[in-house]
Amino acid sequence: MADYVIAPPVIVSVPVAGGGAFPVRRVFCVGHNYAEHAREMGSDPNREPLPTASRLFSS
């Protein structure tokens, strides 16, 4: 193991269906103002259904 002056960050991951893990660097949450944000992004929240399950996005 390397002798780091500053400890590297812990790799956070989520389990993947079927086995394995997926590393997560950023978490984006959708809250109570989903409709407002959908409009800001050019979508119609009344025409497109709201998400019914948690979604995982990573960048």
PyRosetta script that sets phi, psi and omega in degrees:
from pyrosetta import init, pose_from_sequence

init()
pose = pose_from_sequence("MADYVIAPPVIVSVPVAGGGAFPVRRVFCVGHNYAEHAREMGSDPNREPLPTASRLFSS")
pose.set_psi(1, 139.4)
pose.set_omega(1, 179.9)
pose.set_phi(2, -70.3)
pose.set_psi(2, 153.9)
pose.set_omega(2, 179.0)
pose.set_phi(3, -96.0)
pose.set_psi(3, 82.4)
pose.set_omega(3, -178.0)
pose.set_phi(4, -75.3)
pose.set_psi(4, 141.2)
pose.set_omega(4, 174.7)
pose.set_phi(5, -72.6)
pose.set_psi(5, -40.4)
pose.set_omega(5, 175.5)
pose.set_phi(6, -119.5)
pose.set_psi(6, 129.2)
pose.set_omega(6, -177.9)
pose.set_phi(7, -62.3)
pose.set_psi(7, 135.2)
pose.set_omega(7, 176.8)
pose.set_phi(8, -68.4)
pose.set_psi(8, 155.2)
pose.set_omega(8, -179.3)
pose.set_phi(9, -66.4)
pose.set_psi(9, 151.9)
pose.set_omega(9, 176.2)
pose.set_phi(10, -72.6)
pose.set_psi(10, 138.9)
pose.set_omega(10, 177.5)
pose.set_phi(11, -83.2)
pose.set_psi(11, 115.5)
pose.set_omega(11, 179.2)
pose.set_phi(12, -92.2)
pose.set_psi(12, 137.8)
pose.set_omega(12, -179.6)
pose.set_phi(13, -143.2)
pose.set_psi(13, 162.7)
pose.set_omega(13, 175.7)
pose.set_phi(14, -121.4)
pose.set_psi(14, 148.4)
pose.set_omega(14, -180.0)
pose.set_phi(15, -69.0)
pose.set_psi(15, 148.8)
pose.set_omega(15, 179.0)
pose.set_phi(16, -109.8)
pose.set_psi(16, 134.7)
pose.set_omega(16, 177.4)
pose.set_phi(17, -56.8)
pose.set_psi(17, 129.6)
pose.set_omega(17, -179.4)
pose.set_phi(18, 96.9)
pose.set_psi(18, -6.5)
pose.set_omega(18, 176.7)
pose.set_phi(19, 117.6)
pose.set_psi(19, 156.8)
pose.set_omega(19, 179.3)
pose.set_phi(20, 89.8)
pose.set_psi(20, -172.6)
pose.set_omega(20, -179.4)
pose.set_phi(21, -143.4)
pose.set_psi(21, 156.0)
pose.set_omega(21, 179.4)
pose.set_phi(22, -120.5)
pose.set_psi(22, 123.8)
pose.set_omega(22, -179.7)
pose.set_phi(23, -70.8)
pose.set_psi(23, 138.5)
pose.set_omega(23, -178.6)
pose.set_phi(24, -116.7)
pose.set_psi(24, 126.0)
pose.set_omega(24, 178.0)
pose.set_phi(25, -104.9)
pose.set_psi(25, -37.0)
pose.set_omega(25, -179.2)
pose.set_phi(26, -134.2)
pose.set_psi(26, 147.3)
pose.set_omega(26, 177.3)
pose.set_phi(27, -120.3)
pose.set_psi(27, 128.6)
pose.set_omega(27, 177.1)
pose.set_phi(28, -111.4)
pose.set_psi(28, 126.5)
pose.set_omega(28, -177.7)
pose.set_phi(29, -109.1)
pose.set_psi(29, 142.2)
pose.set_omega(29, 174.9)
pose.set_phi(30, -107.1)
pose.set_psi(30, 122.5)
pose.set_omega(30, -175.1)
pose.set_phi(31, -109.3)
pose.set_psi(31, -154.9)
pose.set_omega(31, -176.4)
pose.set_phi(32, -66.5)
pose.set_psi(32, -20.8)
pose.set_omega(32, -178.0)
pose.set_phi(33, -98.7)
pose.set_psi(33, 35.2)
pose.set_omega(33, 179.9)
pose.set_phi(34, -56.1)
pose.set_psi(34, -45.1)
pose.set_omega(34, -177.1)
pose.set_phi(35, -61.3)
pose.set_psi(35, -42.1)
pose.set_omega(35, 179.1)
pose.set_phi(36, -61.2)
pose.set_psi(36, -45.3)
pose.set_omega(36, 179.7)
pose.set_phi(37, -68.1)
pose.set_psi(37, -36.2)
pose.set_omega(37, 177.5)
pose.set_phi(38, -60.7)
pose.set_psi(38, -42.9)
pose.set_omega(38, 178.3)
pose.set_phi(39, -64.2)
pose.set_psi(39, -41.6)
pose.set_omega(39, 178.6)
pose.set_phi(40, -59.2)
pose.set_psi(40, -31.6)
pose.set_omega(40, -178.0)
pose.set_phi(41, -91.9)
pose.set_psi(41, 5.9)
pose.set_omega(41, 175.7)
pose.set_phi(42, 89.6)
pose.set_psi(42, 11.0)
pose.set_omega(42, 178.5)
pose.set_phi(43, -98.3)
pose.set_psi(43, 161.3)
pose.set_omega(43, 176.6)
pose.set_phi(44, -108.6)
pose.set_psi(44, 103.2)
pose.set_omega(44, -177.2)
pose.set_phi(45, -65.8)
pose.set_psi(45, -17.2)
pose.set_omega(45, 177.4)
pose.set_phi(46, -81.0)
pose.set_psi(46, -24.3)
pose.set_omega(46, -179.0)
pose.set_phi(47, -93.7)
pose.set_psi(47, -36.7)
pose.set_omega(47, -178.6)
pose.set_phi(48, -98.6)
pose.set_psi(48, 134.5)
pose.set_omega(48, -177.1)
pose.set_phi(49, -66.6)
pose.set_psi(49, 148.7)
pose.set_omega(49, 174.7)
pose.set_phi(50, -71.3)
pose.set_psi(50, 149.3)
pose.set_omega(50, 175.6)
pose.set_phi(51, -60.4)
pose.set_psi(51, 136.2)
pose.set_omega(51, -179.8)
pose.set_phi(52, -105.4)
pose.set_psi(52, -8.1)
pose.set_omega(52, 179.4)
pose.set_phi(53, -135.2)
pose.set_psi(53, 160.6)
pose.set_omega(53, 177.6)
pose.set_phi(54, -64.4)
pose.set_psi(54, 142.9)
pose.set_omega(54, 177.9)
pose.set_phi(55, -120.2)
pose.set_psi(55, 144.8)
pose.set_omega(55, 177.8)
pose.set_phi(56, -114.8)
pose.set_psi(56, 120.9)
pose.set_omega(56, 175.5)
pose.set_phi(57, -121.0)
pose.set_psi(57, 137.2)
pose.set_omega(57, 178.0)
pose.set_phi(58, -135.9)
pose.set_psi(58, 141.2)
pose.set_omega(58, 176.8)
pose.set_phi(59, -129.2)
pose.dump_pdb("model.pdb")
